[in-house]
Amino acid sequence: MNIYAEKIVVLDFGSQYTKLIARRIRELGVFSIVLPYDVPLNDIIQECPKGIILSGGPYSIYRDDAPNIDNKIFEFNIPILGICYGMQIVVNAFGGKVKEGLKREYGKSELTLIREDLLFKGINRNSFSVWMSYGDLIQVLPENFEAIGRSKEAKYAAIKHSKRPIYALQFHPEVSHTKFGKKILHNFIMKVCKCKRVWTPKNFINENVNNIKNIVGEEKVLCALSGGVDSAVTAALLHKAIGNQLLCVFVNNGLLRKNEAEKVIQTFKDILGYNLIYINAEDEFLSALKDVVDPEKKRKIIGNKFIEIFERKAEELKDIHFLAQGTLYPDVIESAKKSGPAVTIKTHHNVGGLPEKMNLKLIEPLKEIFKDEVREIGIELGLPEDLIYRHPFPGPGLAVRVLGEVTKEKLDILREADFIFIEELRNFNLYKKIWQAFAVLLPIKTVGVMGDLRTYEHALVLRAVDSVDGMTADWFKIENTLLEIIANKIINEVRGINRVVYDISSKPPATIEWE
């Protein structure tokens, strides 16, 4: 079974919801990929998509610098759905007119269905709430198009081509605020594009196990194991495919959370029984990071150092040609890389700060999937739930949470504070409700008073966010009383911190991590 044969291509015009569209499609059991809007038409056609979705974006089609696509895309009889700005693309391509609206609609609106259509099949209401975000409106509908839905301000809130499988919506069906949004996407994917539901954790595992066996053969594979969810699921998938041919390498880079090394060794060696090689390289990493402040330099130094250690170990073990790591789809998208096959092998890699040339070939079985999909696959593989539902942890570790120069003293301070934060969230049964929580040590000191004495110590930031896949996130609303408990405990118990603040920024515009 080819789980990638049923595929929807999402062309990205810069909407904050683009990745969410891809996620919604995958939730329906159909594979989806995100490509930049200006990718060559031949590249899109070579993907053999069952359908194409044009995302929203912060543009106006009538401006000279407006992003657009090759209109030949509409000649291939591939079902197309334009959303928001994608709707402007469709209208413009077929000779309609778009103008700046006298009134804008942002937020909830009411869609009224004008006529029955396959796109709204199974929605037994004449009107329902949808999420709008636009300032431009269709002034003239193109020839052969008809309206199938309207809102108070938008006469053409949903349209379709009368002869071709082409639809366009002014609203966003992918967001949860649109009442029947998932049903609308379901109808487009399953009824218009005629896709089959084959994108499931079980099918993903079966296909990738076979691919890994075919690629690796009788050779051994080193797996970069950090103890986090991504690398753990990567290791489990490889272990299912090649068993004892897998050698997990756990490098203690000195940038881990408190008690992390002991937990990783216990879980993977003692409980799961994997072949685990432990390397303590704390001094090596900290020496390489000395005097480094720029976060991108930190990432590149850490990425290069990891590969250097893995290649050194591979040379020592003899006849090792493969390195596996837990790269995810968001890493690929945010690095502006074109999507490829599920198990990708290459001799260079530009995600995560790794060097351009490597002696080891990379195996990245998770590079097509999102974090929540990783967790579903991990559960299917039988990994412990407490491991699977751990909060995400960045590859560079605490190096990107100690802002400025990284030193052992700062790391130890941050480790203790972070440990208290996470333990209190567990104590108040909030840990599983939060996507990611952590502490950040700022490169500034502030004046304080402790025991009638003046102090001049570090400021600490607490960060907790709610998300689905990490592509967008909102700050988590922790009760003030609990924040007070956590802050007081950190200041009282962790020497070196005299001020604690809470980050209330969402992504976008901020990122989840500070560096």
Buried (B, 14 or more C-beta within 10 A) or exposed (E): EEBBEBBBBBBBBBBBBBBBBBBBBBBBBBBBBBBBBEBEEEEBBEBEBBBBBBBBBEBBBBEEEBBBBBEEBBEEEBBBBBBBBBBBBBBBBBEBBBEEBEEEBEEEBBBBBBEEBBBBEEBEEEEBBBBBBBEBBBBEBBEEBBBBBBBEBBBBBBBBBEEBBBBBBBBBBBBEBBBBBBBBBBBBBBBBBEBEEBBBBEBBBBBBBEBBEEBBEEEBBBBBBBBBBBBBBBBBBBBBBBEEBBBBBBBBBBBBBBEBBEBBBEBBBEEBEBBBBBBEBBEBBBEBBEEBEEBEEBBBBBBBBBBBBBBEBBEEEEEBBBBBBBBBBBBBBEEEBEBBEBBBBEEEBBBBBBBEEBEBBBBBBBBBBBBBBBBBBBBBBEBBEEBBEBBBBBBBBBBBBBBBEBBEEBBBBBBBBBBBBBBBBEEBEBBEEBBBBBBBBBEEBBEBEEEEEEBEBBBBBBBBBBBBBBBBBEBBEBEEEBBEBBBEBBBEEBEBBBBBBBBEBBBEEBEBBBB
